[in-house]
């Protein structure tokens, strides 16, 4: 997280795959802020449930396939 803060939810089940803003059922919610980083295994449901003002983050993806 470069700047800002919010509540980030990981795991659980995507409530409605057709409506991504519907959120996640279950999962673990954590407050994240500038200086934090998150590592997610491929296929892990995740979303920002709350954003305090605005948030800037960098996302990097790695090819984990054969």
BAMI-554788 format. One line per field, with one value per residue (C-alpha): residue number from 1; residue in three letters; x, y, z. Coordinates in nm, 2 decimals, always signed. Layout:
BEGIN
vofi	[NUM ...] $
lovo	[Ala ...] $
xx	[X ...] $
yy	[Y ...] $
zz	[Z ...] $
//
This chain:
BEGIN
vofi	[1 2 3 4 5 6 7 8 9 10 11 12 13 14 15 16 17 18 19 20 21 22 23 24 25 26 27 28 29 30 31 32 33 34 35 36 37 38 39 40 41 42 43 44 45 46 47 48 49 50 51 52 53 54 55 56 57 58 59 60 61 62 63 64 65 66] $
lovo	[Unk Unk Unk Unk Unk Unk Unk Unk Unk Unk Unk Unk Unk Unk Unk Unk Unk Unk Unk Unk Unk Unk Unk Unk Unk Unk Unk Unk Unk Unk Unk Unk Unk Unk Unk Unk Unk Unk Unk Unk Unk Unk Unk Unk Unk Unk Unk Unk Unk Unk Unk Unk Unk Unk Unk Unk Unk Unk Unk Unk Unk Unk Unk Unk Unk Unk] $
xx	[+0.00 +0.16 -0.09 -0.43 -0.59 -0.89 -1.04 -0.92 -1.10 -0.94 -1.07 -1.43 -1.67 -1.75 -2.12 -2.22 -1.96 -2.18 -2.17 -1.82 -1.91 -2.15 -1.85 -1.74 -1.92 -1.69 -1.32 -1.09 -1.11 -0.79 -0.72 -0.43 -0.25 +0.06 +0.36 +0.16 +0.18 -0.05 +0.05 -0.24 -0.22 -0.37 -0.75 -0.80 -1.11 -1.03 -1.17 -1.16 -1.47 -1.40 -1.16 -1.08 -1.09 -0.86 -0.60 -0.30 -0.14 +0.09 -0.01 +0.24 +0.13 +0.36 +0.30 +0.26 +0.17 +0.38] $
yy	[+0.00 +0.33 +0.56 +0.55 +0.28 +0.05 -0.29 -0.57 -0.90 -1.23 -1.58 -1.68 -1.70 -1.44 -1.35 -1.29 -1.35 -1.14 -0.84 -0.80 -0.52 -0.75 -0.86 -1.18 -1.40 -1.52 -1.45 -1.26 -0.88 -0.68 -0.31 -0.22 +0.10 +0.27 +0.04 -0.28 -0.55 -0.85 -1.18 -1.38 -1.74 -1.77 -1.79 -1.63 -1.42 -1.06 -0.71 -0.38 -0.37 -0.02 +0.25 +0.55 +0.83 +0.70 +0.43 +0.39 +0.04 -0.14 -0.48 -0.74 -1.08 -1.37 -1.66 -1.97 -2.21 -2.45] $
zz	[+0.00 -0.11 +0.06 +0.23 +0.43 +0.43 +0.53 +0.30 +0.30 +0.19 +0.16 +0.19 -0.10 -0.37 -0.29 -0.65 -0.93 -1.17 -0.93 -0.80 -0.57 -0.37 -0.17 +0.00 +0.24 +0.52 +0.48 +0.71 +0.73 +0.81 +0.82 +0.58 +0.55 +0.39 +0.42 +0.44 +0.17 +0.10 -0.07 -0.21 -0.34 -0.69 -0.69 -0.34 -0.32 -0.21 -0.21 -0.02 +0.20 +0.31 +0.19 +0.41 +0.16 -0.12 -0.15 -0.38 -0.42 -0.65 -0.78 -0.91 -1.05 -1.11 -1.35 -1.13 -1.41 -1.60] $
//
